[in-house]
Amino acid sequence: MKQITISICCLSLFTLSALAQDPAADNTSKNQRDRSGETRTSGDQSNSNEDVQLTATIRRAVVKDHSLSATAKNVKIITADGVVTLRGPVQNEAEKTKIAELAQSAAGNAKIDNQLEVKASK
């Protein structure tokens, strides 16, 4: 009897957690955009030494900045043919600007394509 009660409680818990999922978490449209080939993804990162070094330098600068949120520190930094693409969510416009500044400072004359998106607050 005790085992049946525990099983029912577990099933109820799983059901409730599935119902409580945030419908806004659906990112199907973004996945379709990424598959379309119109935007840069991590698979587009160049293997040239210069591009890899530039990406690493920008990543270190972003991670080192303690004013940025964990979300901002996890943005995608993709460098190919000397063009740096920044993608992903950030908490606010200040973080978007700060990451772009850090990237430009590290990149020197390289072109920065800032595609960072400010997360909508709930």
Phi, psi and omega per residue, in radians:
M1 nan -0.714 -3.135
K2 -1.105 -0.679 -3.140
Q3 -1.153 -0.672 3.121
I4 -1.149 -0.729 3.140
T5 -1.105 -0.763 3.127
I6 -1.128 -0.720 3.123
S7 -1.079 -0.764 3.130
I8 -1.117 -0.717 3.121
C9 -1.101 -0.751 3.130
C10 -1.106 -0.779 3.109
L11 -1.086 -0.702 3.109
S12 -1.113 -0.729 3.139
L13 -1.098 -0.783 3.107
F14 -1.097 -0.704 3.135
T15 -1.127 -0.803 3.139
L16 -1.123 -0.696 3.141
S17 -1.169 -0.598 3.096
A18 -1.180 -0.663 3.136
L19 -1.261 -0.471 -3.093
A20 -1.447 -0.050 -3.139
Q21 -1.014 2.481 3.141
D22 -1.343 2.042 3.141
P23 -1.137 -0.341 3.125
A24 -1.280 -0.166 -3.129
A25 -1.328 -0.083 3.129
D26 -1.217 2.052 -3.133
N27 -2.027 0.561 -3.119
T28 -0.997 -0.751 -3.106
S29 -1.126 -0.646 3.112
K30 -1.208 -0.659 3.108
N31 -1.111 -0.702 3.108
Q32 -1.121 -0.711 3.114
R33 -1.062 -0.745 -3.118
D34 -1.191 -0.610 3.130
R35 -1.308 -0.339 -3.070
S36 -1.185 -0.357 -3.121
G37 1.513 0.010 -3.125
E38 -1.446 -0.319 -3.132
T39 -2.125 2.730 3.132
R40 -1.396 2.436 3.045
T41 -2.169 3.037 -3.121
S42 -1.042 -0.443 3.092
G43 -1.196 -0.252 3.132
D44 -1.552 -0.049 3.124
Q45 -1.034 2.233 3.125
S46 -1.267 2.625 3.080
N47 -1.688 0.079 3.115
S48 -1.160 2.542 -3.085
N49 -0.988 -0.738 -3.116
E50 -1.105 -0.786 -3.123
D51 -1.181 -0.711 3.123
V52 -1.126 -0.750 3.126
Q53 -1.118 -0.711 3.135
L54 -1.124 -0.777 3.100
T55 -1.045 -0.789 -3.133
A56 -1.103 -0.696 3.132
T57 -1.120 -0.763 3.122
I58 -1.145 -0.773 3.140
R59 -1.028 -0.772 3.118
R60 -1.061 -0.725 3.141
A61 -1.126 -0.704 -3.132
V62 -1.187 -0.804 -3.103
V63 -1.171 -0.573 -3.113
K64 -1.253 -0.411 -3.090
D65 -1.360 1.898 -3.076
H66 -1.318 -0.149 3.115
S67 -1.398 -0.222 -3.095
L68 -1.557 2.534 3.097
S69 -1.283 2.918 3.087
A70 -1.078 -0.627 3.105
T71 -1.062 -0.808 -3.123
A72 -1.148 -0.605 -3.131
K73 -1.239 -0.229 -3.117
N74 -1.808 0.274 3.108
V75 -1.151 2.757 3.103
K76 -1.441 2.332 3.062
I77 -2.144 1.943 -3.039
I78 -2.126 2.169 3.131
T79 -2.110 2.214 3.094
A80 -2.539 2.222 3.135
D81 0.976 0.633 3.100
G82 1.379 0.053 3.103
V83 -1.823 2.177 -3.123
V84 -1.735 2.170 3.088
T85 -1.907 2.237 3.088
L86 -1.883 2.171 -3.115
R87 -2.411 2.634 3.045
G88 2.187 3.042 -3.111
P89 -1.497 2.584 2.982
V90 -2.299 2.854 -3.054
Q91 -1.293 -0.600 -3.054
N92 -2.735 3.050 -3.109
E93 -1.123 -0.567 3.130
A94 -1.110 -0.700 3.107
E95 -1.173 -0.681 3.113
K96 -1.044 -0.807 3.135
T97 -1.141 -0.757 -3.105
K98 -1.087 -0.776 -3.141
I99 -1.132 -0.708 3.107
A100 -1.087 -0.711 3.111
E101 -1.131 -0.760 3.122
L102 -1.088 -0.736 3.140
A103 -1.124 -0.779 -3.118
Q104 -1.145 -0.680 3.119
S105 -1.101 -0.745 -3.133
A106 -1.323 -0.538 -3.023
A107 -1.474 -0.288 -3.111
G108 1.134 -2.015 -3.085
N109 -1.559 -0.021 -3.115
A110 -1.148 2.596 3.113
K111 -1.346 2.375 3.101
I112 -1.922 2.138 3.072
D113 -1.821 1.698 -3.050
N114 -1.516 1.780 3.102
Q115 -1.913 0.379 3.134
L116 -1.138 2.535 -3.114
E117 -2.092 2.293 3.077
V118 -1.353 2.157 3.135
K119 -1.143 2.377 3.066
A120 -1.257 2.269 3.133
S121 -1.337 2.539 -3.110
K122 -1.573 nan nan
